[in-house]
Amino acid sequence: MTVSAAELRSGKGSHDENFPVASWIVHPRHRPAILAFYEFVRVADDIADHPGLPEADKLAYLDRLEGSLLGRGASEPEGVALKIALADRALSPHHARDLLTAFRLDVTKRRYTDFDDLIDYCSVSAMPVGRFVLDVHGERGSTWDANDRLCAALQIINHLQDCAKDFRSLDRVYIPLDTFAAHGAAVEDLGAAQASPALKACIADLATRTEGLLGESRVFSSLIRDRRLALEVAVIQTLAERLTGMLKVRDPLSERVHLGKPEVAAFGLVGIVRGLLGRLRRPSAAAAAPAPPAADPANQRRRS
């Protein structure tokens, strides 16, 4: 390895993401820590997704990032920067380390058996992101259940949007194998120019399950004490619901399943209004928090 992890970046930044990352809604005092976390995660993600890097090198770079985060070296500036940001706020690196676990899975695991297997992956690939943001804001742990549902939904939305690209460039498939089997589809269908009826049924099926997660996370914004963060979450919830609706009827292999800037602005405004209205009728945390998932033992382990 003769280059730093940063030199393997894809060029994608926070403004290119599906959902807001430390947008203007979030208080300026919280943005530096969130952006330091994002830059660390972004470079790790780009390493795991690099199309030309051997598997062993990917894992070695991820180890170097973790070493820089934990003070066992300073070769990767994103790890050093996050280490400093965490120390400034007396925060643990465990959320970032969970994400490194997910990126190692991205390198070594290319298929998921069923929905529980996928949610298990989301417990390290997505849920820690929201938990970190909540920790930065000093929010209560009682918000984690709703956070986990929203973050899992966002992750699955990304998986469905990129299902063809992930298969073609990385031979990586997040649609569970039992979903393919249930609809008479095959993994290889992802390589076609457009989705077969069977594959479209698979995608719609997973989008419907994602819609269920979003139904359970809709209370999340009202549980958050910080008003600005609550509004940011309400915006993300609204955008996610719109994208899920699109995935239920569109073909991500041949059709655009992303929101343009005008749509993001319009639905973002809807989200802000919904968030403000939700705060006017805020339920108690105990009454509003959804029950833990019934069939998600791995996610339960993440909370322990």
C-alpha positions as CSV (number, residue, x, y, z in Angstrom):
1,M,0.0,0.0,0.0
2,T,1.7,3.1,-1.2
3,V,-1.2,5.6,-1.0
4,S,-3.4,6.8,1.8
5,A,-7.0,5.8,2.2
6,A,-8.0,9.4,1.2
7,E,-6.5,8.9,-2.2
8,L,-8.9,6.1,-2.9
9,R,-11.9,8.4,-2.5
10,S,-14.7,8.2,-5.0
11,G,-15.2,12.0,-5.0
12,K,-18.6,11.7,-3.5
13,G,-19.3,14.2,-0.7
14,S,-21.9,15.1,1.8
15,H,-23.9,17.1,-0.7
16,D,-24.2,14.0,-3.0
17,E,-26.0,11.9,-0.5
18,N,-29.7,10.8,-0.7
19,F,-30.4,12.4,2.7
20,P,-29.2,15.6,4.5
21,V,-25.8,15.4,6.3
22,A,-25.5,18.1,8.9
23,S,-27.6,20.5,6.9
24,W,-28.3,24.1,7.8
25,I,-31.1,22.9,10.0
26,V,-28.6,21.3,12.5
27,H,-27.1,23.8,15.0
28,P,-23.6,25.0,13.9
29,R,-22.0,23.8,17.1
30,H,-22.9,20.2,16.2
31,R,-21.9,20.2,12.5
32,P,-18.1,19.8,12.9
33,A,-18.4,16.5,14.9
34,I,-21.0,15.2,12.5
35,L,-18.9,16.1,9.4
36,A,-15.8,14.5,10.9
37,F,-17.8,11.3,11.4
38,Y,-19.1,11.6,7.9
39,E,-15.7,12.0,6.4
40,F,-14.4,9.0,8.3
41,V,-17.4,6.9,7.1
42,R,-17.2,8.2,3.6
43,V,-13.5,7.2,3.1
44,A,-14.2,3.7,4.6
45,D,-17.2,3.2,2.4
46,D,-15.2,4.2,-0.7
47,I,-12.5,1.7,0.3
48,A,-15.0,-1.1,0.6
49,D,-16.6,-0.2,-2.7
50,H,-13.4,0.3,-4.6
51,P,-13.8,-1.8,-7.8
52,G,-10.1,-2.4,-8.4
53,L,-8.7,-2.9,-4.9
54,P,-7.9,-6.5,-3.8
55,E,-9.9,-7.7,-0.9
56,A,-6.9,-8.1,1.4
57,D,-5.9,-4.4,0.7
58,K,-9.4,-3.2,1.4
59,L,-9.3,-4.9,4.8
60,A,-5.8,-3.6,5.5
61,Y,-6.9,0.0,4.8
62,L,-9.9,-0.4,7.0
63,D,-7.6,-1.6,9.8
64,R,-5.4,1.4,9.3
65,L,-8.4,3.7,9.6
66,E,-9.4,2.0,12.8
67,G,-5.8,2.3,14.1
68,S,-5.8,6.1,13.4
69,L,-9.1,6.4,15.2
70,L,-7.9,4.6,18.2
71,G,-4.5,6.4,18.4
72,R,-2.5,3.4,17.2
73,G,-1.0,5.4,14.4
74,A,-1.7,8.5,12.4
75,S,-1.5,7.3,8.8
76,E,-5.1,8.2,8.0
77,P,-6.1,11.8,8.6
78,E,-9.9,11.1,8.7
79,G,-9.3,8.7,11.6
80,V,-7.2,11.3,13.4
81,A,-9.7,14.0,12.8
82,L,-12.6,11.9,14.2
83,K,-10.5,10.9,17.2
84,I,-10.0,14.6,18.1
85,A,-13.7,15.4,17.5
86,L,-14.7,12.6,19.8
87,A,-12.3,13.6,22.5
88,D,-13.6,17.2,22.4
89,R,-17.0,15.8,23.3
90,A,-16.0,12.9,25.5
91,L,-17.7,10.5,23.1
92,S,-16.7,6.9,22.5
93,P,-15.5,5.6,19.1
94,H,-17.8,2.5,19.2
95,H,-20.3,3.8,16.6
96,A,-17.5,4.4,14.2
97,R,-16.1,0.9,14.9
98,D,-19.5,-0.7,14.3
99,L,-19.5,0.9,10.9
100,L,-16.0,-0.5,10.2
101,T,-17.5,-3.9,11.0
102,A,-20.1,-3.3,8.3
103,F,-17.5,-2.2,5.8
104,R,-15.6,-5.4,6.4
105,L,-18.8,-7.3,5.8
106,D,-19.1,-5.4,2.5
107,V,-15.7,-6.7,1.5
108,T,-16.3,-10.3,2.5
109,K,-20.1,-11.0,2.4
110,R,-22.0,-10.7,-0.9
111,R,-25.4,-12.3,-0.2
112,Y,-28.0,-12.1,2.6
113,T,-30.3,-15.0,3.4
114,D,-33.4,-13.3,4.7
115,F,-34.8,-10.0,6.0
116,D,-33.4,-10.7,9.5
117,D,-30.0,-11.2,8.0
118,L,-30.3,-7.9,6.3
119,I,-31.5,-6.1,9.4
120,D,-28.5,-7.6,11.3
121,Y,-26.3,-6.0,8.7
122,C,-28.1,-2.7,9.1
123,S,-27.5,-2.9,12.9
124,V,-23.8,-2.1,12.2
125,S,-24.1,-0.3,8.8
126,A,-26.8,2.2,9.4
127,M,-28.2,2.4,13.0
128,P,-24.8,3.6,14.5
129,V,-25.0,6.7,12.2
130,G,-28.2,7.9,13.8
131,R,-27.1,6.9,17.2
132,F,-23.9,8.9,16.9
133,V,-25.9,12.0,15.8
134,L,-28.2,11.5,18.8
135,D,-25.2,11.2,21.1
136,V,-23.7,14.4,19.7
137,H,-26.9,16.2,20.6
138,G,-27.1,14.6,24.1
139,E,-30.3,12.9,23.3
140,R,-31.8,10.0,25.4
141,G,-31.2,6.4,24.7
142,S,-35.0,6.0,24.5
143,T,-34.8,7.5,21.0
144,W,-32.7,4.6,19.7
145,D,-35.5,2.2,18.8
146,A,-37.2,4.7,16.5
147,N,-33.8,5.8,15.1
148,D,-32.9,2.2,14.3
149,R,-36.0,1.7,12.2
150,L,-35.5,4.9,10.3
151,C,-31.8,4.2,9.7
152,A,-32.5,0.6,8.5
153,A,-35.1,2.0,6.1
154,L,-32.6,4.5,4.7
155,Q,-30.0,1.8,4.2
156,I,-32.5,-0.5,2.4
157,I,-33.6,2.4,0.2
158,N,-30.0,2.9,-0.9
159,H,-29.6,-0.8,-1.5
160,L,-32.6,-0.9,-3.8
161,Q,-31.6,2.2,-5.7
162,D,-28.2,0.8,-6.4
163,C,-29.1,-2.9,-6.7
164,A,-28.0,-3.2,-10.3
165,K,-24.7,-1.2,-9.9
166,D,-23.8,-3.2,-6.7
167,F,-24.3,-6.5,-8.5
168,R,-22.6,-5.5,-11.8
169,S,-19.5,-3.8,-10.3
170,L,-19.1,-5.7,-6.9
171,D,-21.1,-8.9,-7.2
172,R,-22.8,-7.7,-4.0
173,V,-26.6,-8.3,-3.5
174,Y,-28.6,-7.0,-0.5
175,I,-32.0,-8.2,-1.7
176,P,-32.4,-11.3,0.5
177,L,-32.2,-14.7,-1.2
178,D,-35.5,-15.9,0.2
179,T,-37.2,-12.8,-1.5
180,F,-35.8,-13.9,-4.9
181,A,-37.1,-17.4,-4.3
182,A,-40.5,-16.2,-3.1
183,H,-41.1,-14.4,-6.4
184,G,-39.4,-16.8,-8.8
185,A,-36.5,-14.4,-9.6
186,A,-32.8,-15.0,-9.7
187,V,-29.9,-12.9,-8.5
188,E,-28.6,-12.8,-12.1
189,D,-31.7,-10.8,-13.1
190,L,-30.0,-7.8,-11.7
191,G,-27.6,-7.8,-14.6
192,A,-30.4,-7.1,-17.2
193,A,-31.1,-3.8,-18.8
194,Q,-34.5,-3.7,-17.1
195,A,-36.1,-5.6,-14.3
196,S,-38.2,-8.7,-15.1
197,P,-41.7,-8.8,-13.6
198,A,-40.3,-11.2,-11.0
199,L,-37.5,-8.9,-10.0
200,K,-39.8,-5.9,-9.9
201,A,-42.0,-7.9,-7.5
202,C,-38.9,-8.6,-5.3
203,I,-38.0,-4.9,-5.2
204,A,-41.6,-3.9,-4.4
205,D,-41.8,-6.5,-1.7
206,L,-38.7,-5.1,0.0
207,A,-39.9,-1.6,-0.5
208,T,-43.2,-2.5,1.3
209,R,-41.2,-3.9,4.2
210,T,-39.2,-0.7,4.3
211,E,-42.5,1.2,4.3
212,G,-43.4,-0.7,7.5
213,L,-40.1,0.4,9.1
214,L,-40.9,4.0,8.2
215,G,-44.4,3.7,9.7
216,E,-42.7,2.7,13.0
217,S,-40.2,5.5,12.8
218,R,-42.7,8.3,12.1
219,V,-42.8,9.1,15.8
220,F,-39.0,9.6,16.0
221,S,-38.9,13.3,15.3
222,S,-41.4,14.0,18.2
223,L,-39.2,12.1,20.7
224,I,-36.1,14.3,20.1
225,R,-35.6,17.2,22.5
226,D,-33.4,19.3,20.2
227,R,-35.8,21.2,18.0
228,R,-33.4,21.6,15.1
229,L,-32.4,17.9,15.0
230,A,-36.1,17.0,15.3
231,L,-36.9,19.0,12.1
232,E,-33.9,17.4,10.3
233,V,-35.2,14.0,11.2
234,A,-38.7,15.0,10.0
235,V,-37.3,16.0,6.6
236,I,-35.3,12.8,6.3
237,Q,-38.5,10.8,7.2
238,T,-40.5,12.6,4.5
239,L,-37.9,12.1,1.8
240,A,-37.6,8.4,2.7
241,E,-41.3,7.9,2.5
242,R,-41.3,9.5,-1.0
243,L,-38.4,7.4,-2.2
244,T,-40.0,4.2,-0.9
245,G,-43.2,5.0,-2.7
246,M,-41.2,5.4,-5.9
247,L,-39.4,2.1,-5.4
248,K,-42.7,0.3,-5.1
249,V,-43.7,1.2,-8.7
250,R,-40.4,2.0,-10.6
251,D,-37.7,-0.1,-12.0
252,P,-34.3,0.9,-10.6
253,L,-32.5,-1.0,-13.4
254,S,-34.0,1.3,-16.1
255,E,-35.7,4.2,-14.4
256,R,-34.5,7.0,-12.2
257,V,-35.4,6.4,-8.5
258,H,-33.8,9.5,-7.0
259,L,-35.2,12.9,-6.1
260,G,-34.0,16.0,-8.0
261,K,-33.2,19.2,-6.2
262,P,-36.6,20.8,-6.7
263,E,-38.3,17.6,-5.2
264,V,-35.8,17.5,-2.3
265,A,-36.7,21.2,-1.6
266,A,-40.4,20.6,-1.9
267,F,-40.6,17.5,0.2
268,G,-38.0,18.9,2.6
269,L,-40.5,21.8,3.3
270,V,-43.2,19.3,3.8
271,G,-41.0,17.5,6.3
272,I,-40.3,20.7,8.2
273,V,-44.0,21.5,8.5
274,R,-44.7,17.9,9.6
275,G,-42.0,18.2,12.2
276,L,-43.3,21.5,13.6
277,L,-46.8,20.1,13.8
278,G,-45.5,16.9,15.4
279,R,-43.8,18.9,18.2
280,L,-47.1,20.6,19.0
281,R,-48.6,17.2,19.9
282,R,-45.6,15.4,21.2
283,P,-46.4,12.2,23.0
284,S,-44.5,11.0,26.0
285,A,-41.3,9.0,25.2
286,A,-42.7,5.9,27.0
287,A,-46.0,6.0,25.2
288,A,-44.6,6.7,21.7
289,A,-41.5,4.6,21.5
290,P,-42.2,1.4,19.4
291,A,-41.6,-2.0,20.9
292,P,-38.4,-3.7,20.0
293,P,-38.5,-5.9,16.8
294,A,-39.8,-9.4,17.5
295,A,-37.4,-11.2,15.2
296,D,-34.1,-9.3,15.4
297,P,-31.8,-10.9,18.0
298,A,-28.7,-9.4,16.5
299,N,-30.2,-5.9,16.8
300,Q,-31.0,-6.6,20.4
301,R,-27.3,-7.5,20.9
302,R,-26.3,-4.1,19.5
303,R,-28.3,-2.4,22.3
304,S,-26.9,-4.4,25.1
